[in-house]
Amino acid sequence: MDTKELLLKLSSIPGPSGFEDEVLEEIEKIMRDLSDECFRTPMGSLVCVKKGDGPRIGFFAHADQIAFLVVKVYEDGFLRLSGIGGWDPKVIASQKVWVHTKHGKFRGVVGFMPPHLQTTEESKKVPDYDHLFVDVSMNPGWDKIKVGDLVTIDVQGFEKNGTVFAPALDNRASCVAIIKAAELLKKIGSKAQVYYIFSTQEEIGGPGARSAAYIAELEYAIVIDVTHGDEDIPGFPKIKMGDGPALAVGPVTNRAFVEHIRDVAGRFNIKLQIEPIPGRSGTDTDDVQLTRVGIKTALVSIPLKYMHNPYEKVIVKDVEDTAKLLAFSTLGLE
């Protein structure tokens, strides 16, 4: 399967936190040929298993994305929204959206007061949800939209010269890395019993990954997420786009397992960056490592630019290098 096409395909499927079924159904179709069994957890996460008689290791990537919820419907065809996950309201002004209802999808446009009508004080304010609205009045039957319906940004992903711009690459890029790792493991073989886990509700701090880790009774885990690529964060080294995945070092990860992964990267000539994480990581790593009696856990992150924006950016080669690192990290475990 072509990495670029997988990135574009999976990022085009809506899957807000708590409503991941559609994208997980597509992932399951792919993974059935790459694993021995697939099942869903009570929290909705998809778990696919490559059976083996070696150590039990899990690869985790959350499949959910940030989105919006309708919180008010006005009689004149306008909606108010609230964010599901970490949206910055100012990046959504004038965007096209889809409103997802049990009656089908409705087109909407995020409106914002034009500068001519803003007071001097209003023009100085950063827009928030109280100043944004969705115009759905162009839709016949728009009155079928109800409070609690989902809203997603309508943008079309694209690729140019090995770079993909698309929505929801946080964290569909990591889902693709797991799929590509599963492809590679099917070719090279590994004694490890590998659990490919596509978890739910990470963007709202939910229980999808932790509950899946509990069910699998894992000895090792690698959480795959995204990190800020090509961004200057004071006091920290810059993680560069195109220079391979970033391996977290710090108290939230298991030192011996991290060293194993570093050795694997060197042995198989896989580009690797080091990212210091001095405390909690803000990823599923924080919960997975605490499951049952504890799991030896590592965090591998794909460099991504424009996180939680309508368009996010990744380098295809970084995703493929991440997949190689995952697959080869299952070798030599005891």
C-alpha positions in Angstrom: 0.0 0.0 0.0 1.3 3.4 -0.9 2.0 5.6 2.2 0.9 8.8 0.5 -2.4 7.3 -0.6 -3.0 5.9 2.9 -2.3 9.2 4.5 -4.8 11.0 2.2 -7.4 8.3 2.5 -7.4 8.0 6.3 -7.2 11.7 6.9 -10.3 12.2 4.7 -12.6 10.1 6.9 -14.3 11.9 9.9 -13.6 10.4 13.3 -14.1 12.8 16.1 -13.4 11.7 19.7 -16.0 9.3 20.7 -17.3 8.9 17.1 -14.4 7.0 15.5 -16.4 4.1 14.0 -16.1 5.1 10.3 -12.4 5.5 10.3 -11.8 2.4 12.4 -13.9 0.3 10.0 -11.7 1.4 7.2 -8.5 0.6 9.2 -9.9 -2.8 10.1 -10.5 -3.7 6.4 -6.8 -3.1 5.8 -5.5 -4.8 9.0 -7.5 -8.0 8.5 -4.9 -9.1 5.9 -2.0 -8.1 8.1 -2.9 -9.7 11.4 -4.4 -12.9 12.8 -7.4 -11.4 14.4 -9.1 -8.1 15.1 -11.6 -7.1 17.7 -13.1 -4.0 19.4 -12.8 -3.1 23.1 -15.7 -1.9 25.2 -14.3 1.6 24.8 -14.4 1.2 21.0 -10.7 0.9 20.2 -9.7 -1.4 17.4 -7.1 -4.1 18.4 -5.5 -6.3 15.7 -3.1 -9.1 16.8 -0.1 -10.8 15.1 0.3 -13.9 17.1 3.7 -15.2 18.3 5.4 -17.0 21.1 7.6 -14.1 22.1 7.1 -11.0 24.3 3.7 -9.2 24.1 4.2 -5.7 22.6 1.6 -3.1 21.7 1.8 -0.3 19.1 -0.7 2.5 20.0 -2.0 5.2 17.8 -5.1 7.2 18.6 -7.6 7.3 15.7 -9.7 10.2 16.9 -9.5 13.8 15.7 -10.6 17.2 17.1 -13.9 18.4 15.9 -17.0 20.4 17.1 -20.3 19.9 18.7 -23.5 21.9 17.9 -24.5 23.6 21.2 -27.3 25.9 19.9 -29.5 26.0 16.8 -31.1 29.4 15.8 -34.4 29.8 13.9 -32.8 31.6 11.0 -30.3 28.8 10.0 -27.3 29.6 12.2 -25.5 27.3 14.7 -23.2 27.9 17.6 -20.3 25.5 18.2 -18.1 24.2 21.0 -14.8 22.4 20.4 -14.2 18.7 20.9 -10.5 18.8 21.7 -7.9 21.5 21.4 -9.2 23.9 18.7 -8.0 27.5 18.6 -11.2 29.3 17.4 -9.3 31.8 15.3 -8.1 29.2 12.8 -11.7 28.2 11.8 -13.2 31.5 10.7 -14.5 31.4 7.1 -13.9 27.6 6.8 -16.3 25.2 5.1 -17.7 22.6 7.4 -19.9 19.5 7.4 -22.6 19.0 10.0 -23.1 15.3 10.6 -26.7 14.3 11.5 -28.8 11.2 11.5 -30.5 12.7 8.4 -27.2 13.0 6.5 -24.6 15.7 6.1 -25.3 19.4 5.8 -23.0 22.0 4.3 -22.0 25.0 6.5 -19.7 28.0 6.5 -18.1 29.4 9.6 -19.1 33.1 9.6 -17.4 36.0 11.3 -18.4 39.7 11.6 -16.9 41.8 8.8 -14.4 44.5 9.8 -16.8 47.2 8.6 -19.2 46.3 11.4 -16.8 45.7 14.2 -16.2 48.3 16.9 -12.7 49.4 17.7 -12.7 47.2 20.8 -14.1 44.1 18.9 -11.4 44.4 16.2 -8.7 44.1 18.8 -10.1 40.9 20.3 -9.1 37.3 19.4 -12.2 35.6 18.1 -13.8 33.0 20.3 -16.8 30.7 20.0 -19.1 33.5 21.1 -18.1 35.5 18.0 -18.2 32.6 15.5 -21.3 31.0 14.0 -22.1 28.4 11.3 -24.4 29.4 8.5 -26.4 26.4 7.3 -29.3 28.4 5.8 -28.5 27.2 2.2 -29.5 23.7 3.0 -33.1 22.5 2.5 -34.1 20.8 5.7 -31.4 22.4 7.8 -33.9 22.5 10.7 -33.2 18.8 11.1 -29.9 19.7 12.7 -30.0 19.2 16.4 -28.0 20.2 19.5 -25.3 17.4 19.9 -24.7 16.9 16.2 -21.1 16.7 15.1 -19.3 19.3 12.9 -16.0 18.7 11.0 -13.9 21.0 8.9 -14.3 20.3 5.1 -10.8 20.5 3.6 -9.2 18.3 0.9 -5.8 16.8 1.6 -3.1 16.9 -1.0 0.5 15.7 -1.6 3.4 17.5 -3.2 7.0 16.3 -3.5 6.8 13.9 -0.6 4.9 16.2 1.7 1.3 15.7 2.7 -1.0 18.5 3.8 -4.3 17.2 5.2 -6.7 17.4 8.2 -6.4 14.9 11.1 -2.8 13.9 10.5 -2.8 14.1 14.2 -3.0 11.2 14.6 -3.8 9.4 11.3 -0.2 9.7 10.3 0.6 7.4 13.2 -2.2 5.0 12.3 -0.5 4.8 8.8 2.8 4.1 10.5 1.3 1.1 12.3 -0.2 -0.2 9.1 3.1 0.0 7.3 4.9 -1.6 10.3 2.4 -4.5 10.1 3.1 -4.9 6.4 6.8 -5.1 7.1 6.4 -7.5 10.0 4.4 -9.8 7.7 7.5 -9.9 5.4 10.3 -10.2 7.9 8.6 -12.2 10.7 9.1 -11.7 14.4 8.6 -14.0 17.4 6.9 -11.2 19.3 3.1 -11.2 19.8 2.2 -7.8 18.4 -0.9 -5.9 19.3 -1.8 -3.1 16.7 -4.0 -0.8 18.7 -6.0 2.1 17.1 -7.4 3.8 20.2 -10.3 6.2 20.8 -10.8 9.5 22.6 -7.2 10.6 23.1 -8.0 14.2 22.2 -10.3 14.5 25.2 -8.1 12.6 27.6 -10.2 9.4 27.2 -9.7 5.8 28.2 -9.3 4.1 24.8 -5.6 3.3 24.9 -5.4 2.4 28.6 -8.3 0.0 28.5 -6.9 -1.7 25.4 -3.5 -2.1 27.1 -5.2 -3.7 30.1 -7.0 -6.2 27.9 -3.8 -7.1 26.0 -1.7 -7.7 29.2 1.3 -6.2 27.5 5.0 -6.4 28.5 6.1 -3.6 26.2 4.3 -0.7 24.5 5.3 1.9 21.9 2.9 4.9 21.7 3.1 6.6 18.4 1.9 10.2 18.1 2.9 13.5 16.5 5.2 16.2 17.8 5.9 19.8 16.8 8.2 19.7 13.7 10.2 22.8 12.6 8.9 24.8 15.6 11.2 26.7 17.9 10.4 25.9 21.5 12.6 27.9 23.9 15.0 25.7 25.8 14.4 22.6 23.7 16.1 21.2 20.6 14.2 21.7 17.3 12.6 18.5 15.9 13.1 18.7 12.2 10.7 17.7 9.5 12.3 15.0 7.2 14.9 13.9 9.8 13.0 10.9 11.0 10.8 10.1 14.0 11.5 11.6 17.5 12.2 9.2 20.4 11.2 10.6 23.8 13.6 10.5 26.7 12.6 11.3 30.2 10.8 9.8 33.3 7.6 8.9 31.5 9.4 6.3 29.4 11.3 3.1 30.2 15.1 3.7 29.9 16.1 0.2 29.0 13.4 -0.1 26.3 14.3 3.4 24.9 18.0 2.3 24.7 16.8 -0.8 22.8 15.0 1.3 20.3 18.0 3.6 19.9 20.2 0.6 19.2 17.7 -0.7 16.6 17.7 2.7 14.8 21.5 2.5 14.6 21.7 -1.1 13.6 19.2 -0.7 10.7 20.3 2.8 9.7 17.0 4.5 10.5 17.1 8.2 11.1 16.1 9.1 14.6 15.8 12.3 16.6 15.8 12.6 20.4 13.1 14.6 22.2 13.4 15.4 25.9 10.1 15.0 27.8 10.8 16.1 31.4 7.4 15.3 32.8 4.0 14.1 31.5 4.0 13.8 27.7 0.4 14.8 27.0 -0.1 11.5 25.0 -1.4 8.1 25.7 2.0 7.2 27.0 1.1 8.7 30.4 -1.8 6.2 30.9 -0.4 3.1 29.1 2.7 2.9 31.3 0.5 2.7 34.4 -1.7 -0.2 33.3 -1.9 -3.3 35.5 1.5 -3.7 37.2 3.1 -1.3 34.7 4.2 -1.6 31.1 7.7 -0.9 29.7 6.7 2.0 27.5 8.3 4.2 24.8 7.0 7.2 22.9 7.9 7.7 19.2 6.6 10.8 17.5 6.3 11.8 13.9 7.3 15.5 13.2 4.2 17.5 12.2 3.7 21.2 11.5 0.5 23.2 12.0 -0.9 20.9 14.8 -4.6 21.3 15.4 -5.1 23.4 12.3 -7.4 22.6 9.4 -4.4 21.6 7.4 -1.5 19.7 9.1 1.8 18.8 7.4 3.9 15.6 7.5 6.8 14.3 5.4 6.0 10.8 3.9 9.5 9.6 4.6 9.2 10.3 8.3 6.1 8.1 8.4 7.9 5.3 6.6 10.9 5.6 8.9 8.6 5.4 11.9 7.1 2.2 10.5 10.6 0.6 10.1 11.6 1.6 13.6 8.4 0.0 15.0 8.8 -3.3 13.1 12.5 -3.8 13.9 12.0 -2.8 17.5 10.1 -6.1 18.0 13.3 -8.0 17.3 15.6 -9.1 20.1 13.1 -8.4 23.0 13.1 -10.8 25.9 
